[in-house]
Amino acid sequence: MAGGVQARGPAVAMTGTVDRPMVKCVVWDLDDTLWDGVLAEDGRVVLRAAAVHAVRALDERGILQSIASKNDPRAVREQLDHFALTDYFLFPQASWDAKSVLLRRIAKEINIGVDTLLFIDDSPFERAEVASALPVRCVDAADVAILLDRPDLTPAIVTADGAQRRVRYRQDARRREYEDGFTGPRNEFLRSLDIRLSVRAATPDDLARAAELTVRTNQLNTTGLTFSREQLLNLMARPENTLLVVSLRDVFGEYGTVGLVMLTASDDQWRIRLLLMSCRVMGRNVGGAVISHLAAQADQRGLRLTADFRHTDVNRPMYTVYRLAGFSAGQSTDKAAETVAGQTLLLELAADAPRTRPAFLTLTTD
């Protein structure tokens, strides 16, 4: 393994923080919000300059955007095309359903938690309806001029990788369209993607993106901790630590850097202090492939493979990844503790757990 741990020593404390997640997607109402006027009544509407400025600035920050509007979808598409804004919005929802229903659809399509959405609407009724149904941050359209000052819309770091999020999601949409039309077994579908997985030691140049991932990744994060670039640099400086970055590509293009692993070595074990994966690779078994690779490397060094897992409100899928890979908390663990938010477990990989990765995936470690 590139960057294999050589030193031995006590485990370093993981000093990241757990906080309310950053906003991943801003959802805009249209009438009297993105533009002045009511499309269905006026026919012609006028863009609000402050709103358009915010749309473009949020896109540059790597924050996704969508639409929830009570309007005719064809008229909405035509108007957005006219204003050359269509490409900024992923999975726009225009219908007469409740706005909370539209927001749920958007979160499902993007595959993010509804608690990472922020909704902008001029109507107090619509904002109240959403707030009563969902843990969504709601903003009055009158406050758009100060929207960009919000801390939860101001990432500490915006990397080139992160700024491509909208483009990456559009690639994902093409992948889903291809998958929907594929008629063979799922393994054959995955094999046809020619998935190339890279696991390598991080360099200082990787740390901005690595820190960005810890902030943006909530569901597929084994501890829920976030780190700054400086914190990661300090952790890397400890000889017992290794930080690995995971990237992915397939026939549709680059996913970019999608995962992060922090390993700490001691006399008899490798301990996975942090494992996270972008939700964009869910369903590709990337987490399992990374774990099997680490297990094989640990076996070669005669080390046990253990892992920290800290339950949050949303990261249950990563606990499932660990359990499917062959990790357990041991017979003495109180089983009730396995589902308690804030409870940290030390898991250990069973000696007879499989070390093979999926046949549809090609792994490189350079």
N, C-alpha and C positions, 0 to 999 in steps of 0.2 A: 504494500500500500504506500502510495506517495505520502510523505510526511508522517510515516509511522512513528509512534511514540517510543522513545528510547529511555527516557529518564523514569525514575520511580520516586514517589513522594506522596505526601498527604494530599487528599482531594482539596482543591481550592473552592472556597465558597462562591456560589453563583449569586452575584449581587445585582441582577437585573430587577426590574420592577413589573408589577402587574397593575394595569390601569384599564379604564374604559377604552375600548378599541377606537382607533382612528376611523374616521369616515372613509369608507371605500367607494361609495357611490352616492352622488347627489342626484336626486330625482326632482325634476322641474314640472310644475304645472305650466300651462301655456297662456290661456286667456288672462290678461291683466297681470301676468307674472313675467313670462319670457318676452311677451309683446303686449302692447296696449291694444285693447279692443277684444271683442268676442267673435271668434272665427265664424261660428255658425250663424251669427246675426249680421255682422258687419261685412263679411266677405273679404274685406281688406283690413289688415292689421299692420301695426308699425312696431318694429323691434325696439326693445328698451336697451339703450346703449350700455348701461351698467350691467345688465344681465348678460349681454353678449360678451362683454369684457370678462365677466366672471366665468362664463363657459370656457373661453379660450385659456384663461389663466389656470383653472382647475385641471384642464386637460394637460397643460404643461407640467403640472405637479404630479401627474400620474393618477389622478382621481377620476374614476369612471363616472359617467353621467347617463341618465335615462329620463323618460317622460312618463308622467301619469296625468292624463287629461280626459275630461268628459267631452269628447268630440268624435267626429267621424274620422276613422283612421286614414281613409284616402285623402280627405281634405288636409289633415295634419301632414301627411307625407308630402303632398304637393306644396304646402306652404314652407315646410322645412327645406325642401329641394330648392324652392325659389330663393330662400335666404342663404343657401349653401351651408346649412347647418346639420344636415341629415347624418353625416358621418360621425358627429360628436356623440350621438346618443345610441346606447346599446339597448336592444329589446324594448323600444318605446311602446307604451301601453296607452291606447286611445279607445275608450269604450264608455258605456254608461254605468259600469259597475262601480261599487264603492271604491274610493281611493285606496283604502287599506287592502282590498283585494288586488288591485293593480300593483301595489308595492310588494305584496307577497309573491306575485308572479315574477316581478323583476328580480327579487332576491333569489328565487329558485332558478331562473334562467342563468343568472350570473354565477350562481352557486356560492353565495355569501350569506352571512347571517343578517337577518332584518335589523339587528341592532347596530349594523355598520352603515345603515342608510340615513341620509338626511333629506328631508322633504321640504320643498319651498312652494308655498301657495298663498295667494292673496286672501283666500276665504277663511275666516276664523272657524266656520262650521267644518270645512274639510280638514283643517289642521286638528281640530278637536276629535273628529271621527277617527283619524289615523292614530292620534296619540292615545285614544281610549282602547284601541285594538292591538297596537303594536308598540314595541320599545324603540320607536323611531324618533330621532331628533327632528323637530318641526320648526321652520323659520318663516316668518312673515315676509312676503314679497317686498314689502316696504323697506326691509333691512338688507336687501341685496347689495347695496353700496358698501356695506361693511362686512359682507360675507367672507371675503378673503382674509380678514383679520382673525377669524376664529382659529384657536389653537388646534382643534381637531380636523381642520382643513389645511394645516400648515405643517407638512412633514419636515422633520429636522433635516432630512437628506432626501434629495430627489436624484436618483441615478439615471443614467441613460437607459438602463434596463427597465426601471420603474416608469419612466416617461413613455415607454412603449406599451403600456398596459392595454390601452384601447385597441391597438393594432393586434396584440396577442389574443385578445378576446375575440376579435373578428376572425382570426385564424381558427380559434376554437370553434366558432360557429360553423366554419366550413368543415371542420372535423366531424362535428355532430351531424351535419347534413350528409356527409359521406357515410357515417355510421348508420344513420336511419335508412339509407338505401342499400346497405350491405346485407346480403341474404344468407351468408354462410355462418358457421359457428363463431362464437365470440373470439376464441383463440385465433381463428383464421383472420378475423378482422384486425386484431391486435398485431398479428404477424405482418399483415399487409401494410401497416404503418411504418415498418422499418424503424422502430424506436431505438435511439442511441442514447444511453445513459452514461454520464461522466461523473465520477466521484474523485475529487482531487483535493490536495491540501490547499487551504486558502493562502493567498498572499495579501500584503497590505492593500493592494489595489482592489481586492474583493470585499473589503470590510464595509464600505459604504453600502453596497447592495445587501450584504449580510445583515447589517443593522436595520436596513429598510425592511427586510423580510421579517425580522423579529417583531417589528411594529405592526406590519400589515397582516401577519398570519396568526389567526386565532383558533380556528377549528382544528387544524392539523399541526398543533404545537403541543409537545408533550409536557411542557411546564407552564405555558402561558407567560413566561418571562420575556421582557424586552431589554435590548442592549443598545447602547450608543456605539459608534465606531471606536471611541476611545476605550470603552469598557472591553470590547472585543480585542482590541490591540493589547490591552493589559493582560487579558486572559491568555492570549497567544504567546505572550512573553514568558509565561510560566513553562518550564521545560516538560512538566508532566501533562500538559494540555496539547491537544491537536484539534484544530478547527478545519472541518471539511466542507467544501461547497459542492452542491449537486446541480448539474445542468442537464437539459434534455433537448432533443431535436427529433423530428420525424419527417415524413415526406411532405408535410405541409409547411415546414419551416422550424425555426428556433423557438423553443419555449423560453430560452434564457436561463438564468440562474433561478432554480425553483426550490432548492432545499439547502438545509444547513445542519451539520452535526458537530457537537462539541463533545470530545472524548477526554477523559481524565484517566491516567494510568496510575496504578499502585502496584505493590509487589506481586499480586496474584490475579489482577483483574483489569479489564477495560470497563470503564463506567460511562455510559452515554448520559451526559448531563443535560443535553438538549438535542432533540430531533424535531425538525419541523419541515413541512412540505407545503408548497402553494396549493390551494384548493383547485387550481387549474389542472393538476396532474392526478386528481382523484379518479379512481377507476383504472389507472395504469399499473397499479401494484408497485409503484416506485418505492414507497416506504419499505415494503417487504423485501424488495431487491437490495436496497441499501443495507438493511439489517442482515440479510443472508451473506452479503459481502463482508460486513464487519465480523460476523460470526466465524466465517472461514479464516479471516486474518487473525482473529483471536486464537483460534485453534492452532494455527501454525506457530504461534508464540507461546502456547501452553497456558493461556490466560482464560479466566472466566469472563463472560460478557454479561454485565449487569446494566440496569437503566433506571434513571429517576423518572417517575411519572407523577405530576402534580395535577390533580383534577381541577378543572375550571367548569364554568357553566356550559361550555360549548365544545370541549375537546375530546368528548367521548370516542369519536372515530379513531383517534390515535391510540387510545387504550385497546381498542379492538385490533388495531394493527399489531401492537405488541403481543397480545394474547394469541393471535393467529400465527405469529412468527415462532411461538413456543415459550414466551416469557410468562412467568407467574410470580406472585408475591409470596409464595411459600405457604405451607400448611398452617403456620402459627399466626398468619395475618387475620385480623378481624375482617370478615367479608363485608360487613356493613361499611367499613372504611373505604372500600373500593369505589364507592359512588359519591363520596362526600367532597363537595367543592372545597378546595384549599388543602385537602389531605394529600401528603406526599408519600408515595410508596417507593420502595426499592425493589425492583423486579430483577429476576435472574433468568437467563436463557437455559432451558433444559439441555442436558448433555446430548439427548437423542433428538433434539429439534432438527428439522431439515435445514441443510445449508445450500440448497440449490435455488437458483434464481429462475424466473420465468423464461421459457425457451424463446418467447417472442421478443426478448429484449437483449440488446448487445451492450455490454458494460466495458468501459475503458477507465483506467485509473491514472493516466498520465497527467 
